[in-house]
Amino acid sequence: MYLYLFVLCFVYFVFKLYIIFCICFFLFFCIAKLYLFAFVWNIEGANCFL
């Protein structure tokens, strides 16, 4: 019985960590993509002005 509860808690903890990691990775990816897009757009805009 205790082993079952321990496994259940462990799985829940890992699942929660996995969700947090996925959310953080998704946010980081979106922010990085936006920064990269802005950086490229600024270079292209600067080239157009030059």
Helices and strands as residue ranges (DSSP letters): H 2-49
